[in-house]
Amino acid sequence: MNEKIVVAVDAMGGDNAPEVEVEGAVAAARRWGIPIVLVGDQSRLEGILSWHDTTGLDIAVRHAGEIVGMHDSPSDAVRKKKDSSIRVGFDLLRRGDVHAVVSAGNSGATMALGMFLLKRIPGIDRPAIATILPNKKSQTVVLDGGANVDCKPFHLAQFGTMGAVYAKFMLGKDHPRVGVLSNGEEESKGNELAREAHKLLKQSRLNYIGFVEGRDIFAGDVDVVVCDGFVGNVVLKVSEGLSEAIGDMLSAEIKRRFFAKLGFLLARPAFRAFKKKVDYAEYGGAPLLGIQGTGMICHGGSNARAIMNAIHMARESVSQRINDRLIAQLGLEASETCEGIIENGAC
C-alpha cells in the first residue's frame, strides 16, 4: 500500500481521555509519521493539542458531540448516540476517509458499532478480540478476549483461522500453532464446546495441535489459543493482575531488605526488560478481527504509550492487509470445514 495510512483515534474513550489520547497521537505522529484524526469535542481537543509541539505533524480534529461511557449498553451506542466519538470514527472508516480506528472506550460498544457500520467479513459469524500475551519465547494470541461470551463450536474454529492469520503476518509466525483452551491435553478433557471445536479444527488446514492448558499460553509452545469470550476475558484479567502482583511483591521485598536493594541495583536492567515485556502498553491494543475494516481496542486505563503503540499496530495491520489475507484463508478453509459448519447452520 503506497498511500499514507490514516488512523482515527476515539479521543473521548477511556478512563484518562482525552489527554492521553492526544499525547499518544502526537507521539505516534512524531515517531512514525502517521497521519491521525482525533475524534471528539473539537474545542477541548484543540486546546489540549496546543500544549504539544505539533510542528510538521499531520494531526487533524473531527468534531463529535457525544461520548459513549463505559456503562452505556452497546445497543444504546448504536441506536441513540449517533454523534459519539467512536461512531464518528467508524463512519470515517466506512467512508474511506481513514484506514483504521483506535479506541480505549467501551469495548462492547466498539464491537457493536464496528459490526453495524462496517459489517462482518463474509465467512465470519462473530468478530473476536485478539489479545496478545507475552510468553517465554515471544507472544501468544488469545481469542476471543471478551467480545462473545456465548459461543458455538464453529465460532471457535473461525477464531482459530483469524488468530492464525494475525499471528503469521503481524507476529511473524511462519506456521502458527493453534490450540483450544481446555482443562487438560487429553481428548477426553474439556466441555462440549471445546470438544466439538476440537473436532472442527482437526479437519481444518490450520496447524492445529489440539487441547492446551492455561499454563501453555505462557510457555511459548502454542501461538494461537482459542476459547469463548468469557474464558478469554478471565484469562486476560488474571494475567494482568498476576503481572501487577508480582511487580508489587518484588518491590516490597526489595525495599524490606538491604542486600536485596544492592542486588536490585545490579539487576535493574533485567527488571526493566521484564517489566517492558509484561506491560500491556507495549502491545498497544487488541485488534477486533472479523469486521470489514481495522479496529483496535485498547485497555480502558491505557496511558499515552499504549495509545501510541495501538496507533502503530493499527497502521501495520492495514499495511499487512490482514483482512485480505483472512478472506483468502477463509476461502482455503471452506473446502475443509464448511461441511461441518453447515451442520451448525452457519455456512
VOPAGU-2260 file (C-alpha; in pm, 1 decimal, decimal comma):
REM VOPAGU-2260
SITE   aa  ch    i         X         Y         Z
SITE  MET   A    0       0,0       0,0       0,0
SITE  ASN   A    1     167,0     318,7    -125,2
SITE  GLU   A    2     -80,5     576,0       6,9
SITE  LYS   A    3     -44,6     709,1     357,1
SITE  ILE   A    4    -240,7     511,5     613,3
SITE  VAL   A    5    -457,8     745,4     822,5
SITE  VAL   A    6    -566,5     637,9    1170,0
SITE  ALA   A    7    -868,8     779,4    1353,8
SITE  VAL   A    8    -847,7     790,0    1733,6
SITE  ASP   A    9   -1156,1     793,8    1954,4
SITE  ALA   A   10   -1015,5    1069,9    2172,4
SITE  MET   A   11   -1304,9    1067,7    2422,3
SITE  GLY   A   12   -1299,8     696,7    2510,4
SITE  GLY   A   13   -1107,8     553,0    2805,0
SITE  ASP   A   14   -1053,1     633,9    3169,3
SITE  ASN   A   15    -795,1     906,3    3104,3
SITE  ALA   A   16    -942,2    1066,6    2793,3
SITE  PRO   A   17    -878,7    1288,7    2614,1
SITE  GLU   A   18    -535,6    1390,4    2745,5
SITE  VAL   A   19    -363,2    1052,3    2698,4
SITE  GLU   A   20    -520,5    1001,8    2355,7
SITE  VAL   A   21    -385,8    1335,0    2237,1
SITE  GLU   A   22     -42,9    1271,5    2389,0
SITE  GLY   A   23     -28,0     922,8    2236,1
SITE  ALA   A   24    -139,2    1052,3    1896,3
SITE  VAL   A   25     125,7    1324,6    1896,6
SITE  ALA   A   26     390,7    1067,5    1990,6
SITE  ALA   A   27     283,6     827,9    1713,1
SITE  ALA   A   28     272,2    1105,3    1453,6
SITE  ARG   A   29     617,7    1225,9    1554,4
SITE  ARG   A   30     780,4     880,6    1578,0
SITE  TRP   A   31     635,4     711,8    1269,1
SITE  GLY   A   32     489,4     996,8    1064,8
SITE  ILE   A   33     138,0     851,6    1087,1
SITE  PRO   A   34    -143,3    1087,8     980,5
SITE  ILE   A   35    -402,0    1094,7    1260,3
SITE  VAL   A   36    -757,5    1222,3    1301,1
SITE  LEU   A   37    -857,9    1288,0    1662,5
SITE  VAL   A   38   -1234,2    1244,7    1705,0
SITE  GLY   A   39   -1420,7    1418,0    1985,6
SITE  ASP   A   40   -1500,5    1757,1    2137,3
SITE  GLN   A   41   -1322,2    1986,9    1892,8
SITE  SER   A   42   -1260,3    2283,3    2121,5
SITE  ARG   A   43   -1133,0    2061,2    2401,4
SITE  LEU   A   44    -906,2    1860,5    2173,3
SITE  GLU   A   45    -762,7    2167,3    2006,2
SITE  GLY   A   46    -692,5    2314,1    2349,6
SITE  ILE   A   47    -501,7    2003,0    2458,6
SITE  LEU   A   48    -317,3    1987,8    2126,2
SITE  SER   A   49    -190,7    2341,1    2192,7
SITE  TRP   A   50       5,7    2201,9    2489,3
SITE  HIS   A   51     217,7    1997,0    2248,2
SITE  ASP   A   52     461,2    2084,4    1975,6
SITE  THR   A   53     281,2    1959,7    1663,8
SITE  THR   A   54     501,7    2138,1    1410,2
SITE  GLY   A   55     520,0    1928,4    1093,8
SITE  LEU   A   56     278,8    1663,8    1227,1
SITE  ASP   A   57     -26,1    1552,9    1027,9
SITE  ILE   A   58    -291,8    1566,9    1300,3
SITE  ALA   A   59    -649,2    1677,1    1234,4
SITE  VAL   A   60    -954,1    1707,5    1460,5
SITE  ARG   A   61   -1303,2    1585,6    1370,0
SITE  HIS   A   62   -1580,5    1704,5    1598,8
SITE  ALA   A   63   -1815,1    1458,0    1770,5
SITE  GLY   A   64   -2064,9    1587,5    2024,8
SITE  GLU   A   65   -2137,8    1271,2    2224,9
SITE  ILE   A   66   -1941,7    1019,0    2431,1
SITE  VAL   A   67   -2015,3     650,1    2483,1
SITE  GLY   A   68   -1949,6     585,7    2851,2
SITE  MET   A   69   -1815,6     263,4    2997,6
SITE  HIS   A   70   -2159,3     185,1    3141,2
SITE  ASP   A   71   -2356,2     251,7    2823,1
SITE  SER   A   72   -2500,9     -57,1    2659,2
SITE  PRO   A   73   -2382,1    -149,3    2308,4
SITE  SER   A   74   -2741,0    -119,9    2181,1
SITE  ASP   A   75   -2769,0     236,8    2313,2
SITE  ALA   A   76   -2437,8     321,7    2147,9
SITE  VAL   A   77   -2577,5     203,7    1814,3
SITE  ARG   A   78   -2933,8     340,0    1836,4
SITE  LYS   A   79   -2912,4     655,0    2046,4
SITE  LYS   A   80   -2565,6     810,9    2039,0
SITE  LYS   A   81   -2530,0     878,7    1669,0
SITE  ASP   A   82   -2275,1    1157,1    1715,0
SITE  SER   A   83   -2047,0     972,8    1956,2
SITE  SER   A   84   -1672,1     986,7    1904,7
SITE  ILE   A   85   -1642,6     613,1    1841,3
SITE  ARG   A   86   -1932,6     610,8    1593,2
SITE  VAL   A   87   -1796,2     909,7    1403,9
SITE  GLY   A   88   -1459,3     731,9    1389,5
SITE  PHE   A   89   -1613,3     422,4    1231,8
SITE  ASP   A   90   -1817,0     643,5     996,4
SITE  LEU   A   91   -1490,2     796,3     874,6
SITE  LEU   A   92   -1355,9     445,2     816,5
SITE  ARG   A   93   -1671,4     332,9     635,9
SITE  ARG   A   94   -1648,7     630,5     400,8
SITE  GLY   A   95   -1280,5     569,9     332,7
SITE  ASP   A   96   -1160,3     893,1     495,0
SITE  VAL   A   97    -938,7     693,3     733,1
SITE  HIS   A   98    -797,8     339,6     721,9
SITE  ALA   A   99    -825,2     230,2    1085,9
SITE  VAL   A  100    -984,5     324,4    1418,4
SITE  VAL   A  101    -830,7     307,7    1767,3
SITE  SER   A  102   -1041,1     330,7    2083,8
SITE  ALA   A  103    -982,0     285,6    2456,3
SITE  GLY   A  104   -1352,8     326,9    2522,5
SITE  ASN   A  105   -1638,7      84,6    2580,2
SITE  SER   A  106   -1524,1    -237,1    2409,1
SITE  GLY   A  107   -1876,3    -378,8    2372,4
SITE  ALA   A  108   -1995,3     -60,6    2204,6
SITE  THR   A  109   -1685,6     -51,6    1985,4
SITE  MET   A  110   -1754,0    -403,6    1861,2
SITE  ALA   A  111   -2125,2    -336,3    1810,4
SITE  LEU   A  112   -2061,2     -20,2    1610,1
SITE  GLY   A  113   -1788,6    -188,1    1408,3
SITE  MET   A  114   -2026,8    -468,2    1312,1
SITE  PHE   A  115   -2318,7    -232,3    1247,9
SITE  LEU   A  116   -2133,4      19,5    1031,5
SITE  LEU   A  117   -1867,6    -194,4     863,3
SITE  LYS   A  118   -2035,9    -537,0     862,5
SITE  ARG   A  119   -1860,5    -869,4     907,1
SITE  ILE   A  120   -1613,7   -1031,4     672,5
SITE  PRO   A  121   -1802,6   -1297,7     471,9
SITE  GLY   A  122   -1748,8   -1632,2     639,7
SITE  ILE   A  123   -1711,5   -1483,5     988,6
SITE  ASP   A  124   -2014,9   -1505,4    1215,4
SITE  ARG   A  125   -1867,1   -1340,5    1523,5
SITE  PRO   A  126   -1584,7   -1086,0    1526,0
SITE  ALA   A  127   -1336,9   -1150,9    1807,2
SITE  ILE   A  128   -1093,4    -952,9    2018,4
SITE  ALA   A  129    -741,2   -1091,8    1972,5
SITE  THR   A  130    -536,2   -1034,0    2285,9
SITE  ILE   A  131    -156,5   -1051,7    2261,3
SITE  LEU   A  132       8,6   -1201,4    2570,9
SITE  PRO   A  133     383,7   -1242,5    2627,1
SITE  ASN   A  134     530,9   -1590,1    2662,9
SITE  LYS   A  135     877,5   -1723,0    2740,4
SITE  LYS   A  136     972,7   -1720,3    2371,0
SITE  SER   A  137     767,8   -1443,3    2205,8
SITE  GLN   A  138     390,2   -1381,4    2210,2
SITE  THR   A  139      67,0   -1579,3    2213,4
SITE  VAL   A  140    -259,2   -1465,5    2055,0
SITE  VAL   A  141    -563,9   -1545,9    2270,1
SITE  LEU   A  142    -911,6   -1501,9    2124,0
SITE  ASP   A  143   -1181,5   -1428,6    2194,8
SITE  GLY   A  144   -1074,9   -1177,5    2459,5
SITE  GLY   A  145   -1426,5   -1075,3    2560,5
SITE  ALA   A  146   -1642,5    -991,1    2259,9
SITE  ASN   A  147   -1850,4   -1312,8    2263,6
SITE  VAL   A  148   -1946,8   -1468,0    2594,8
SITE  ASP   A  149   -2160,5   -1747,0    2447,9
SITE  CYS   A  150   -2007,3   -1927,9    2152,1
SITE  LYS   A  151   -2073,7   -2229,7    1934,5
SITE  PRO   A  152   -1800,6   -2468,9    1814,4
SITE  PHE   A  153   -1782,4   -2318,9    1464,6
SITE  HIS   A  154   -1718,9   -1976,4    1620,8
SITE  LEU   A  155   -1406,2   -2113,4    1789,3
SITE  ALA   A  156   -1297,5   -2269,4    1458,7
SITE  GLN   A  157   -1331,7   -1927,1    1295,0
SITE  PHE   A  158   -1137,1   -1769,7    1581,9
SITE  GLY   A  159    -858,5   -2015,3    1506,6
SITE  THR   A  160    -843,9   -1902,9    1144,3
SITE  MET   A  161    -845,8   -1533,0    1235,8
SITE  GLY   A  162    -581,3   -1580,2    1504,1
SITE  ALA   A  163    -355,9   -1781,4    1273,7
SITE  VAL   A  164    -365,6   -1513,4    1003,1
SITE  TYR   A  165    -287,4   -1240,5    1256,8
SITE  ALA   A  166      -5,6   -1441,1    1417,7
SITE  LYS   A  167     151,9   -1513,2    1080,8
SITE  PHE   A  168     151,4   -1166,0     933,3
SITE  MET   A  169     170,9    -946,1    1242,7
SITE  LEU   A  170     383,1   -1157,4    1477,5
SITE  GLY   A  171     597,3   -1331,6    1217,2
SITE  LYS   A  172     488,6   -1689,4    1292,8
SITE  ASP   A  173     551,0   -1885,2     973,2
SITE  HIS   A  174     318,1   -2175,6    1054,8
SITE  PRO   A  175     122,6   -2071,9    1367,2
SITE  ARG   A  176      34,1   -2349,4    1609,8
SITE  VAL   A  177    -331,5   -2332,5    1710,8
SITE  GLY   A  178    -481,7   -2488,3    2023,5
SITE  VAL   A  179    -816,7   -2498,8    2203,3
SITE  LEU   A  180    -801,2   -2391,7    2568,1
SITE  SER   A  181    -914,1   -2674,8    2793,5
SITE  ASN   A  182    -861,2   -2827,1    3137,7
SITE  GLY   A  183    -622,9   -3090,1    3005,2
SITE  GLU   A  184    -445,5   -3202,7    2689,1
SITE  GLU   A  185    -623,7   -3539,7    2659,2
SITE  GLU   A  186    -906,5   -3564,0    2404,3
SITE  SER   A  187   -1139,8   -3681,8    2680,8
SITE  LYS   A  188   -1099,8   -3345,3    2859,2
SITE  GLY   A  189   -1289,1   -3022,1    2804,0
SITE  ASN   A  190   -1653,8   -2928,2    2794,7
SITE  GLU   A  191   -1883,9   -2988,0    2498,9
SITE  LEU   A  192   -1788,2   -2659,8    2333,4
SITE  ALA   A  193   -1416,4   -2739,7    2348,1
SITE  ARG   A  194   -1459,6   -3097,9    2227,6
SITE  GLU   A  195   -1676,7   -3001,2    1929,2
SITE  ALA   A  196   -1443,9   -2715,3    1833,8
SITE  HIS   A  197   -1157,2   -2963,7    1858,4
SITE  LYS   A  198   -1327,9   -3187,1    1600,2
SITE  LEU   A  199   -1376,1   -2897,9    1356,7
SITE  LEU   A  200   -1021,6   -2770,8    1391,3
SITE  LYS   A  201    -879,1   -3118,8    1334,0
SITE  GLN   A  202   -1043,1   -3107,0     988,2
SITE  SER   A  203    -906,4   -2762,0     905,3
SITE  ARG   A  204    -596,4   -2661,3     710,9
SITE  LEU   A  205    -455,3   -2490,8    1020,3
SITE  ASN   A  206    -154,4   -2617,8    1213,4
SITE  TYR   A  207    -382,9   -2742,9    1488,5
SITE  ILE   A  208    -206,5   -2908,6    1784,9
SITE  GLY   A  209    -509,7   -3000,0    1998,9
SITE  PHE   A  210    -608,6   -2904,8    2352,6
SITE  VAL   A  211    -379,7   -2674,3    2552,1
SITE  GLU   A  212    -391,9   -2570,6    2915,6
SITE  GLY   A  213    -372,4   -2226,1    3070,2
SITE  ARG   A  214      -3,9   -2262,3    3153,9
SITE  ASP   A  215      74,3   -2334,4    2788,0
SITE  ILE   A  216     -21,5   -1977,9    2695,6
SITE  PHE   A  217     296,8   -1853,8    2860,1
SITE  ALA   A  218     525,3   -2148,3    2777,8
SITE  GLY   A  219     569,4   -2047,4    2415,0
SITE  ASP   A  220     473,0   -2381,0    2258,4
SITE  VAL   A  221     143,2   -2257,6    2109,7
SITE  ASP   A  222      92,9   -1941,6    1904,3
SITE  VAL   A  223    -287,5   -1908,4    1894,3
SITE  VAL   A  224    -522,9   -2014,2    2175,1
SITE  VAL   A  225    -898,7   -2010,5    2112,4
SITE  CYS   A  226   -1178,4   -2002,4    2368,5
SITE  ASP   A  227   -1509,2   -1824,3    2427,2
SITE  GLY   A  228   -1505,4   -1460,2    2531,2
SITE  PHE   A  229   -1598,1   -1531,9    2893,6
SITE  VAL   A  230   -1297,2   -1756,3    2946,7
SITE  GLY   A  231   -1070,0   -1536,9    2734,6
SITE  ASN   A  232   -1151,4   -1224,4    2932,8
SITE  VAL   A  233   -1088,1   -1407,1    3260,6
SITE  VAL   A  234    -750,5   -1522,1    3125,2
SITE  LEU   A  235    -666,0   -1162,9    3031,3
SITE  LYS   A  236    -767,5   -1013,0    3365,5
SITE  VAL   A  237    -589,3   -1284,8    3566,0
SITE  SER   A  238    -274,7   -1228,4    3358,9
SITE  GLU   A  239    -286,8    -852,9    3417,3
SITE  GLY   A  240    -349,9    -898,6    3788,5
SITE  LEU   A  241     -70,5   -1153,4    3826,7
SITE  SER   A  242     177,1    -930,2    3646,7
SITE  GLU   A  243      92,8    -635,7    3872,6
SITE  ALA   A  244     103,0    -852,7    4185,7
SITE  ILE   A  245     445,2    -996,4    4100,9
SITE  GLY   A  246     580,5    -645,9    4045,5
SITE  ASP   A  247     436,8    -517,7    4373,4
SITE  MET   A  248     560,6    -817,5    4572,9
SITE  LEU   A  249     910,6    -790,5    4428,3
SITE  SER   A  250     918,2    -419,0    4502,7
SITE  ALA   A  251     805,6    -478,0    4862,3
SITE  GLU   A  252    1069,5    -747,4    4920,5
SITE  ILE   A  253    1345,6    -531,0    4772,1
SITE  LYS   A  254    1254,2    -236,9    4997,0
SITE  ARG   A  255    1244,7    -462,5    5303,2
SITE  ARG   A  256    1599,7    -598,8    5273,8
SITE  PHE   A  257    1929,0    -409,8    5245,2
SITE  PHE   A  258    2109,7    -673,5    5038,2
SITE  ALA   A  259    1806,8    -706,8    4814,2
SITE  LYS   A  260    1841,1    -336,1    4737,1
SITE  LEU   A  261    2203,5    -388,0    4637,4
SITE  GLY   A  262    2104,8    -684,1    4421,7
SITE  PHE   A  263    1831,4    -480,5    4257,8
SITE  LEU   A  264    2081,7    -212,6    4156,1
SITE  LEU   A  265    2287,4    -477,9    3978,4
SITE  ALA   A  266    1984,7    -644,2    3820,7
SITE  ARG   A  267    1799,5    -324,0    3729,6
SITE  PRO   A  268    1839,8    -368,4    3351,5
SITE  ALA   A  269    1689,7    -718,5    3375,5
SITE  PHE   A  270    1396,8    -589,9    3581,7
SITE  ARG   A  271    1334,7    -312,4    3330,6
SITE  ALA   A  272    1336,7    -560,4    3043,1
SITE  PHE   A  273    1094,1    -787,9    3230,2
SITE  LYS   A  274     858,7    -501,2    3310,7
SITE  LYS   A  275     857,9    -393,7    2946,7
SITE  LYS   A  276     778,9    -746,1    2829,6
SITE  VAL   A  277     473,7    -788,6    3054,5
SITE  ASP   A  278     342,3    -431,7    3023,8
SITE  TYR   A  279      21,4    -424,6    2815,0
SITE  ALA   A  280     114,0     -74,6    2699,5
SITE  GLU   A  281     391,4    -226,1    2486,5
SITE  TYR   A  282     131,4    -416,0    2284,1
SITE  GLY   A  283     -93,4    -111,5    2249,0
SITE  GLY   A  284    -429,1    -270,8    2189,0
SITE  ALA   A  285    -618,1    -578,4    2080,1
SITE  PRO   A  286    -734,2    -598,2    1718,1
SITE  LEU   A  287   -1103,8    -654,0    1654,8
SITE  LEU   A  288   -1083,8    -925,6    1391,2
SITE  GLY   A  289   -1366,9   -1022,8    1158,3
SITE  ILE   A  290   -1508,4    -682,4    1062,8
SITE  GLN   A  291   -1459,2    -523,2     719,6
SITE  GLY   A  292   -1212,7    -268,4     846,3
SITE  THR   A  293    -935,1    -230,8    1100,7
SITE  GLY   A  294   -1033,9    -159,2    1459,8
SITE  MET   A  295    -802,4    -160,0    1760,5
SITE  ILE   A  296    -945,2    -188,1    2113,3
SITE  CYS   A  297    -726,3     -55,9    2394,1
SITE  HIS   A  298    -738,5    -110,4    2768,9
SITE  GLY   A  299    -968,7     141,8    2937,2
SITE  GLY   A  300    -681,9     257,0    3158,4
SITE  SER   A  301    -437,9     298,6    2869,8
SITE  ASN   A  302    -159,9     551,1    2905,7
SITE  ALA   A  303     -14,9     759,2    2623,9
SITE  ARG   A  304     242,7     493,3    2534,1
SITE  ALA   A  305     -32,0     233,8    2492,9
SITE  ILE   A  306    -227,5     466,1    2262,4
SITE  MET   A  307      88,8     539,5    2063,4
SITE  ASN   A  308     162,5     169,2    2015,9
SITE  ALA   A  309    -200,6      91,8    1931,0
SITE  ILE   A  310    -190,8     350,6    1652,9
SITE  HIS   A  311     124,3     188,6    1519,6
SITE  MET   A  312     -32,2    -159,2    1537,9
SITE  ALA   A  313    -338,7     -32,8    1353,3
SITE  ARG   A  314    -120,7     113,6    1078,9
SITE  GLU   A  315      73,4    -213,8    1048,8
SITE  SER   A  316    -247,5    -421,0    1031,3
SITE  VAL   A  317    -362,6    -215,4     733,9
SITE  SER   A  318     -19,0    -227,1     574,7
SITE  GLN   A  319      -6,4    -606,1     608,3
SITE  ARG   A  320    -356,7    -636,5     454,7
SITE  ILE   A  321    -475,2    -857,8     739,3
SITE  ASN   A  322    -837,9    -858,4     620,9
SITE  ASP   A  323    -744,9    -950,6     262,8
SITE  ARG   A  324    -528,0   -1233,4     390,0
SITE  LEU   A  325    -806,0   -1351,5     620,7
SITE  ILE   A  326   -1053,7   -1363,9     332,4
SITE  ALA   A  327    -802,4   -1568,4     130,9
SITE  GLN   A  328    -751,3   -1808,8     420,9
SITE  LEU   A  329   -1125,9   -1848,2     467,6
SITE  GLY   A  330   -1150,8   -1949,1     103,8
SITE  LEU   A  331    -897,0   -2225,8     166,2
SITE  GLU   A  332   -1070,8   -2330,5     485,4
SITE  ALA   A  333   -1414,3   -2352,9     322,9
SITE  SER   A  334   -1341,0   -2675,0     139,3
SITE  GLU   A  335   -1220,4   -2840,5     459,4
SITE  THR   A  336   -1458,2   -2709,9     724,6
SITE  CYS   A  337   -1776,1   -2596,5     550,6
SITE  GLU   A  338   -1938,3   -2938,8     571,9
SITE  GLY   A  339   -1905,5   -2934,4     948,9
SITE  ILE   A  340   -2014,3   -2573,2     969,4
SITE  ILE   A  341   -2326,3   -2636,7     757,6
SITE  GLU   A  342   -2447,9   -2876,2    1026,0
SITE  ASN   A  343   -2448,2   -2579,9    1265,6
SITE  GLY   A  344   -2637,0   -2355,7    1025,5
SITE  ALA   A  345   -2362,8   -2102,0     964,6
SITE  CYS   A  346   -2229,6   -2169,0     616,4
